[in-house]
Amino acid sequence: MATFITTIKFTEKGIQGIHESAKRAAAFKAAAKKMGVKVSGQYWTLGPFDGVMVFDAPDDKTATAAMLHLSSYGNVHTTTSRAFDSAEIEKVVGLLSKK
């Protein structure tokens, strides 16, 4: 499974329904699970983003589908990045040609 980190910004619709935010997050977590995605963290934040989510997905296509599903409700905009743990980055660095 690959790890992904998503930053979240509320849309105007999302802010108007802010009282339902935790309920929507729980519903997304359940829907993501059915897609083979494991959400390990959902956080509401201060600063330039309204939230951050950490999740594992079997591949980029599944991760993309999950984020499209989340965005399709119109409550948030997402930006997702692939995250690498130390063992994974060691393998990546190992692919670099040695000089």
C-alpha positions as CSV (number, residue, x, y, z in Angstrom):
1,M,0.0,0.0,0.0
2,A,1.2,3.5,-0.8
3,T,0.7,6.4,1.6
4,F,-0.8,9.7,0.6
5,I,-1.2,13.1,2.3
6,T,-4.0,15.4,1.3
7,T,-4.5,19.0,2.2
8,I,-8.1,20.2,2.3
9,K,-9.7,23.6,1.8
10,F,-13.4,24.1,2.4
11,T,-15.5,25.4,-0.4
12,E,-18.2,27.9,0.3
13,K,-20.7,25.0,0.5
14,G,-18.4,23.2,2.9
15,I,-18.2,26.2,5.2
16,Q,-22.0,26.7,5.1
17,G,-22.3,23.1,6.3
18,I,-19.4,23.2,8.8
19,H,-21.5,21.7,11.5
20,E,-21.7,18.5,9.5
21,S,-18.0,18.3,8.8
22,A,-17.1,15.5,11.3
23,K,-20.1,13.5,10.1
24,R,-19.0,14.0,6.4
25,A,-15.5,12.9,7.3
26,A,-16.7,9.7,8.9
27,A,-18.9,9.0,5.9
28,F,-15.9,9.5,3.6
29,K,-13.8,7.2,5.7
30,A,-16.4,4.4,5.4
31,A,-16.8,5.0,1.6
32,A,-13.0,5.0,1.2
33,K,-12.7,1.7,3.0
34,K,-15.1,0.1,0.5
35,M,-12.7,1.3,-2.2
36,G,-9.7,-0.3,-0.6
37,V,-8.4,2.9,1.0
38,K,-7.5,3.0,4.7
39,V,-7.8,6.5,6.2
40,S,-5.3,6.7,9.1
41,G,-5.8,10.3,10.0
42,Q,-8.3,13.1,9.5
43,Y,-7.4,16.5,11.0
44,W,-8.9,19.9,11.0
45,T,-6.2,22.5,11.0
46,L,-5.4,26.2,11.4
47,G,-3.4,28.1,8.9
48,P,-3.4,28.0,5.1
49,F,-5.4,24.7,5.0
50,D,-8.6,23.7,6.7
51,G,-7.6,20.1,7.1
52,V,-5.2,17.3,6.4
53,M,-5.8,13.6,5.7
54,V,-3.4,10.7,5.7
55,F,-4.4,7.5,3.9
56,D,-3.1,4.4,2.3
57,A,-4.2,3.1,-1.1
58,P,-3.2,0.1,-3.2
59,D,-2.2,2.4,-6.1
60,D,-2.4,5.9,-7.6
61,K,-5.6,5.1,-9.5
62,T,-7.4,4.1,-6.3
63,A,-6.1,7.1,-4.4
64,T,-7.3,9.4,-7.3
65,A,-10.7,7.8,-7.4
66,A,-11.1,8.3,-3.6
67,M,-10.2,12.0,-3.9
68,L,-12.5,12.5,-6.8
69,H,-15.2,10.8,-4.8
70,L,-14.5,13.2,-1.9
71,S,-14.4,16.3,-4.1
72,S,-17.6,15.3,-6.0
73,Y,-19.8,16.4,-3.0
74,G,-18.6,20.0,-3.5
75,N,-17.6,20.6,0.1
76,V,-13.8,20.6,-0.2
77,H,-10.9,21.1,-2.7
78,T,-8.0,18.7,-2.2
79,T,-4.4,18.5,-3.1
80,T,-2.8,15.1,-2.7
81,S,0.8,14.1,-2.5
82,R,2.5,10.6,-2.4
83,A,4.4,10.1,0.8
84,F,7.4,7.8,1.3
85,D,8.6,6.3,4.5
86,S,12.3,5.9,5.1
87,A,12.5,2.4,3.7
88,E,10.7,3.5,0.5
89,I,12.8,6.5,0.0
90,E,15.9,4.4,0.4
91,K,14.7,2.3,-2.5
92,V,14.0,5.4,-4.6
93,V,17.4,6.9,-3.9
94,G,19.0,3.5,-4.7
95,L,17.7,3.9,-8.3
96,L,19.8,7.0,-8.8
97,S,23.0,6.5,-10.8
98,K,26.0,6.5,-8.6
99,K,28.8,8.9,-9.6
